[in-house]
């Protein structure tokens, strides 16, 4: 089963926008109410049963079961009788808000941190329509229950053989989007290793450097807009909250952030396609960029969005039939790509010179060549047993999962390059 996500721009009128926003607020209230039940149940079990606590006592019966997903979903019909506002929202859309909460709760149980939080006014920005009897998309409109026809910019048609499974309505700043989930009953094999290999090294001084000697300067989208964004945020701080002028200024700030996000993602896609144009196998480091994003250069790391670039490159390689894999990032900048000798150098040294074999090249290009060599060494493993677990990527919207590699010693120092 092949699953993909397409995003289209939609243009609801003022009445439809008001209805969608009211539905989001209703789903937000249902989400917060269900979360309140879970938190009350958890708080009622913090005090030991054999003693009395001054700080907290039982607020619910001891034999009360945990408010599970099925229990809260079954309580929705009775809640609609008590709160008629819930009946204005399509039943499946309201159910998805409860399911979203329990997915967050299951993630909290698995990770051990990240307890679900209450959503404030305006923080619930999407609605999921999980099922359609017929295709809701035509060449000009998107048909939603209780809403009707919404003009849509179908800039790329849905491929033949694909069926629309779900539609998520998303609001970003003052723009509305439809995330269409499509499926086709086919099996697509992962691309096999073939052709010309290239290793990609990313950093702050050079956005990427390939083993072929290609260097790309970092665009720094956020830094270019930072002064203007600072001015808009200062004006926003002087407005009275929830007033009309506050809402107008808030939209200006959100529109600026949305513009930065779009330009950055467009740049990432173009660079990923440029890599696929010149190579058949792409190798990148398995760094955990969340670690380096918390350091001194965190703002610049987040502006570059290396994690997003790696995910986009993986997807573009799969789509174009190119092989993609991640290799060990430990010591890529301290190793000579020609002889494999250890060459110690700090971040101020931008030229790689090996005293053993007298090989000299750009530091980042040398790192890309080391990454390429490590990728080729993985391919030479008998049976490819080691590469299968490395290159198992995540396709957008697919059910394939991939383990996030653990951070290694020296990750923060290497990512600051």
N, C-alpha and C positions, 0 to 999 in steps of 0.2 A: 504494500500500500504506500503510494507516494503522496505526501502531504506538503502543500506549499501555501504561503501567505502572500497575497497581493494587497497593496495599499492604494486606494483611490481617494481623490478629493471629492467631497460632496458639498452641495450648496442648499441647505435647508432654508426656507423662508423664516420670517420672524416668529410666526405662530409655531412652526415645527421646532425651532430652536428653543422656544419657551417650554414646549412640551418635553423635549429631550432633557432640558435642564431640570425640570420638575421631577422627571423620572430618576435622574441621577441623585437628586436630594432624597427622594423616597428610598432608593436603594441604599443610600448612605445611612439613613436612619435605621433601616432594617439591619444593616451590617453592624452598626454600633449597638443596637439592642441585643443582637445575638452575642456579640462580644462581651457585653455587660453580664449576660447570663453565665458565660464561661468564667469570667473573672470572679463573679460572686461565688460560683462553685469552688473555684481554686482557693479563694480567701477563706471560705468556710472550713477548709481542711488544713489550714496552717497551724492551728492550735492542737496540741496533743489531746486525745480523748480522755486521758486519765488525770488531767489536771486543769486548773482554771488559769486563764491568761488575762492580765489586765489590759493588754494592748488589743486583743482580738478574741472574739467568741464565735461560736457557731451561729451563722446567720441563715443557714438552710438545714433541713433535716439530715441526719447522718446517713440515712439509707437512700437519699436522693441520688439518682444516677447522673452521670455526666451528661450535659446537654449535647448529645452527638448531632451529627449532620442530619441523619434520618429523623431524629426527634424534632429538630428545629424546622425542617422542611414540612413535616406533618402538622406543625402548629400554625403554618401560614394560613390555611383556610379559615380557622377560627379567628386569627388576628385580623383578617380582612373584614369580618363582621364587626369587630370592635373598632377598627380604624379603616373606614371606607376609602381613605386615600390610597391604601395599598392595592385596592382593586383597579386603580387607574393604570397601573403598570402591568404589562403582559406577565403572566404567571411564570413563564420560563425565565424571563429576564430577572424577576425578583428572586427566583430560586438560585440563579447563578451568583447573586451577591452573597447568599449564605454559603454556597460551595466555595466561593473565593476565600471567605473567612477560614473555612476548615482546611483548605489547601495551605494557607498561611500557618494555621495551627499545627498541621502535620510537619511543615518545614521547621517550625520551632521545636517540635518534639525530636526531630531527627538531628538538628544542629545543636540544641541545648541553649541557644541564645536567639534573640530576635523575637520577643513576645509581640503578638499582633497589637497594634495601636488603634485607638479611636481616630476616625477620619473627621477632620474639621470641615467647616463650610467651604465648599468648592473643591475639596480634595478628591472626591469621587468623580473621575473624568471619563469613564467609559461604561458602555452598556453592551452586554453580550447577548445576541440572539442565536441560540444554539441549534435551532432546527428549522428547516423550511420544507414544505411539501413540494413546491416547485422552485425553480431558480428565481430568486428575487431580482436579478440584474438583467436589464435590457441595455440597448445601446445608449440610451439617454437617461434612464431613471433607475433608482433603487427603491424597491417596494418593501416597506416594513409594516408589521401589524400595528394597527391603531394610529399609524402616522400617515400612511399613504405613499405617494410617489415623491421621491427626493431626487432632484437633478444630480447626476454624477458625471465626472470626467473620466470616461473609460479610455485612458490613454494607451492601454494595451489590452487586447481582448483576452478573454479566458480561453486557454488552449482546448482543442477538441479532445473529448474523452474525460475531461475533468468535471466534477460535480461540486456545486457550492454547498458546503456543509455548515459553516458558521459565518456570521458577520458581527464584527465588533465595531460599534460606533465610538469614535475617539475624538475628544476635543483637545486641541493644542492651541493655546492663546485664543484668538478669535476665529480659528479655522476648524473645520470639521472634516474628519476622515472616516473612511470605511475600510477596516481590515478584513478582507475576504479570505476565508480558509477554504481551499479547494483540495479535492482528493481525486486520485485516479487509481484504479485497481491494476497496477503494474508493479513490477519489481525491478529496480535499477541497481546494478552492481556498482560498488565503489571503484573509481579509476585505479588501474594497476600501474606500477612503476614503469616508466618508459621515457625515452627521449633525453633532452638536455636538462640537467639539474641546475638549480640556482639556490643559494643560501641567502637569506634576508636577515640583516641585522638592523634593529631599530634603535633610535636614541634621540636625545634632545638637540644636540648640535646638528645632526643630520637625521631627518625623519626616517630614512631608510638607506641602507647601503647594501648592494647586492655583491655576490661573489664575482660577477662579471664586470664590476667597476662602476656601476650606475649609482649616482648619488642624488638624493632628493632633499632639498632644503625643507625645514619644517614651516608650514604656513602660519601657525599660531593664530588661529581664528579668534579665540577669546581675547588674546592680548590686543589684537587690532581694534576690537570693539569695546575694550574695557573702559576707556575714558568716557565714551558715550553712554555706556551702561551705568557707569557710576553717576553720571548726571541724571539719568532717568530714575535711578533708585533714590537719589537725594530728593528729587521732586516728589516721589511717591511717599517718602517718610514724612513729608510736611502736609499731606492730605489727611482729612478725617476719615477714619476707617469706615467702610461700608457706604460711604457717600458716592454720588455719581462721578465726581471728579476723581475720587480714589480708584474707582473701577476703571475709568478711562486710562488713568496712568498705569494701573496694574497691567492692563492689556498691552500697553506699549512696552513694558519691561518683559512680559512674557513673549511678545512678538520678537523682541531682540534675541532672547535666548533661543527661540525656535529657529530664527534665521541662522544663528551660529551653529546649531545642531544640524541643520540641513546642509549648509556649506561644508561642514566637516565630513558628514557622511558621503556627500557627493565626491569629495576629494578621495576618501578611502576607496570607494568603488572604482574610481578611475585608476588609482594606483594598483589595485588588485587586478584589474583587467590588463594594465600595462605589464605586470609580472607574468600573467598568463600568455601574453602575446610573445614574450621572449623566451619562455621556458615551458617544459613539460612536467617538471617536478619542482615543487616549491617546498623548502624547508625553513622553519622558523623555530625560535627558542620557546621552551615551555615555561616561561617566566610567569609568576603570579604578580601582575602589575598592581594589585590592590595593596601590596606591601609597600612598594615604592611610592604610591600615591599618598601615603601618610607621612612622608618625609619632608625634608626642607624644600624640595622641588615639586611638591605635590600639585600645586596649581598648574605647572607646566606639563606634568604627567597627565593630568586629567584633560588638559587642553588638547594634547596629542591623541589621547584615547587609543592607546596601543592595543588594548584588549578588544575593542570594537573592530579595529583594523584587522586583527588576526582572525576574528570570527567571520568578517566579510570576505577575507582572502580565502578562508576554508570553503565558504559557500560558493564563491566564484569559481574556484578550482573544481569543485564537484560539478557545477553546472556546465563547465566547459570541457570536462573530461580530463582535467589535469590532476596529477597526483600531489597530495599535500600531506605533510607529516611534521611533527614537532620533535625536537631533539633536546638532549640535555644541555642546559645553558651554563653549567658550571665551568668557568675558566675559559670561555671562548675568546675573551680579549687578551688572555695571557698565554696563548698557545700559538706557535708558529704553524701556519697552514702547510708549509713545504716539508719541514722535517719533523714537526710535532714536538719540538723542544719547548721548554717552559721559559717564557720571556716576561719577566716582571716589569711592569710599568704602571704609573699612576695615571689619573685622568688628564693631567696636564700634557702628557705626551700623546700627540695625535698622529704620529708616524710609527709604524711597526718596522723595526729593524732587528733581525735575528743575528746574534753574534755567531751562531753555529754554522748556518748555511748562507749568511750574508743576504738574506731575502728582505727587500725593502718595499713597502707599499703603504697605503693609507690604513690607519688603525681600524676603521670601521669596515673597510673592504676585506682586510685580513680576518676580521671576526666573521664576516659573511662566508668567507672561504672555509673557515673552520666548521661553521654550521653545515655547509654543503658536504664537507668530508665526513662529518658525523652522520649525516643523513644517508650517505652512500654506504657507510659501514653498517648501518642498521639494515639496509637492503641486502647486504651480503650475508646476513645471518641465515643459517640453514633453515629452510621451511618458512622464513619470514615470521617466525613466532614472535619476535620482539616488535616488529613494525606494525602488526595487526592491532595491538592494543594502543599504539601511539597514534595511528592515523585514523582511528574511528571517530569521525567528525560528527557534528550536530547539524542536521539540515533544518532550516527554518520551518517550524511547524511540524516536524517529524517526531516520531516516538523514540528515535535513537537517542541514547544518552551517552555522555562521556564524562569520565571522572576528571575533576580538576586536579592538575598536578600539584603536589605539595611544594611549598616554597623551599628553596635550597639556601644553603649558606652562601652569602655574597650576592644575593639577588638584588638587594637595594643598591649596592655599589655598582653593579653591572647596568642596572636600568637607568642610572643617572647619567650614563655616558652621552 
